[in-house]
Amino acid sequence: MNGFLANYGGILIDLVKVVVVMVVLLTVVAYLSWFERKVVAHIQSRWGPERVGPYGLIQPLADGAKFLFKEDPTPEGVDRFVFFFAPFLALALAMTTIAVMPLGPQVEIFGHPIWLSVTESHVSLLVVFAITALSVYGVSLGGWASNNKYSLLGGLRSSAQMLSYELSMTMSVVGIVLMVNTFSLRDIVEAQRGGAWHWFFLPQILGFVCFFISAVAETNRSPFDLAEGEQELVGGFHTEYASFKFAMYFMAEYAAMVSVSFMVSVLFFGGYLSPFPDTPAFHWTYYLPAAGGVIGGLALAWSGLRYHTALGRMILPVLGIVLLGVGMVCGLPAVMTVIQGPFWLAAKVFVVLFIYVWARGTLPRIRYDQLMAFGWKFLLPLSLANVLVTSWLVMLRLPR
Amino acid sequence: MSVETILFFILAAAAVAGAVNLIVQTHPIHSALSLIVVMVALAGIYLLLGAELLAAVQIIVYAGAIMVLFVFIIMLLNAGKEERTAISRTATWLGLPFAVVLTAVLGWRIAMAQPGPMAPGAEIPGTTRVLSQLLFTNYVFPFELTSILILVAILGAVVLAKRDF
């Protein structure tokens, strides 16, 4: 057994990492749909999902079961292989980017030093862009293979849109690369150490604005969701998709949202770093995850006791107590150091996801020609100007 | 067999299968997709060799940009299936013997080849730095020439698109 561990321990650790990250990501993706429906509903003075479980919390499971048991028709005249293959491609690519994200610093778990990320690469930024570049195929091939005018138009629209905005998205991070001299996401995060005022969204505010807007367009999200503009294109590229293939496109969209939120946090908001400087005066902040879990758990349990359905009165207090327990475990010294990185990263990703949903709830969809003009005539020049200014400033600071 | 060897054979098989499929398929989209498989498999082989930058660039430029454009154009032109015709006479008399000779020469050279030493710098962690230093010192003239060539191509595309017919 010891020999086995010595030989394959590395692979085993990698497998565990992959499984943990996949499970967490899929759960987040499932509950992101619930979160989005809830937030948008409250923006529009509605209740949102409310019937399946307390606060509609079991809605994602119900949706999943429904997707599984729906009929999955294949329309006449479709390109069968591509029609079948495109949703898989979309989902697989959308979920791959998370592999190179730094999820935390090197920590010790049971005495083993472990990097908190699925894999490390010294060009991880480029790897992310490579995967993003490929994700055009999922949408455009799905639209083409459906043998439907609306699907084809939706697919073509979104490929043109993704190609255009990919340019400004890539250009807008060049500023950071110039400042840090590396393509490694971990090194980019480490360069922002020392508190919130060292984060790159301050010196790279132009780059941040360009990146975030292009990223919203790149993931085909509102207000840039022209690919599925339902007033014009029925459902866009996924008009002909039903059942689990549709669910895959759906999950791919949310997974892409999650990975873009990761990118925004890592590039501009210090990734897994705490917003407080790492001095003894701020060591109390290590207890924030624990405090959040305990207070959130108590509040959930207390309010759950007075929920208006019997099921809610049973489930919510249990959930609250589980959260309380998690919070208390996060207070243990050994766990506390491990949990710091992932906690701050998750908090930042959550905020970015909220802004995503907020934008969808408030902004109207823009017209297609406006979309293209905005991308090519405004965002791209702006990001190029950012590259110019940043390289000039970096050059001024160089030792001669 | 090490994991690398197994992965190499999987990727090599994917590349060859993609290349063969590219020729066999009659629909342009299927051919384009097969070409993408070849590109991605090549990027995987670069990764196995430790050239992470090259692999990423291979996917961004070839699989991401150029092939997306191919697929886009095929969709826009709505190109349908091509008909299979009998093999042309030139191909029979010139192409087939040439193919046989080429295969023989290549096979002979590969069978004779000695495994050379590892290329220096392949395992250096800062390959991006090494590459860019080379690009901007030893190869700066071809590099700048290429950028002018691309600029000319962009201008040509704009002129063609703006021309009144």
Chai-1 contact restraints between the chains, C-beta under 6 A:
chainA,res_idxA,chainB,res_idxB,connection_type,confidence,min_distance_angstrom,max_distance_angstrom,comment,restraint_id
A,S121,B,E52,contact,1.0,0.0,6.0,A-B,restraint_1
A,H122,B,P125,contact,1.0,0.0,6.0,A-B,restraint_2
A,V123,B,E52,contact,1.0,0.0,6.0,A-B,restraint_3
A,V123,B,L53,contact,1.0,0.0,6.0,A-B,restraint_4
A,V123,B,A56,contact,1.0,0.0,6.0,A-B,restraint_5
A,L126,B,A56,contact,1.0,0.0,6.0,A-B,restraint_6
A,V127,B,A56,contact,1.0,0.0,6.0,A-B,restraint_7
A,F129,B,I60,contact,1.0,0.0,6.0,A-B,restraint_8
A,A130,B,A56,contact,1.0,0.0,6.0,A-B,restraint_9
A,A130,B,I59,contact,1.0,0.0,6.0,A-B,restraint_10
A,A130,B,I60,contact,1.0,0.0,6.0,A-B,restraint_11
A,A133,B,I60,contact,1.0,0.0,6.0,A-B,restraint_12
A,A133,B,G64,contact,1.0,0.0,6.0,A-B,restraint_13
A,L134,B,G64,contact,1.0,0.0,6.0,A-B,restraint_14
A,V136,B,V68,contact,1.0,0.0,6.0,A-B,restraint_15
A,W144,B,M75,contact,1.0,0.0,6.0,A-B,restraint_16
A,S159,B,F72,contact,1.0,0.0,6.0,A-B,restraint_17
A,F183,B,T128,contact,1.0,0.0,6.0,A-B,restraint_18
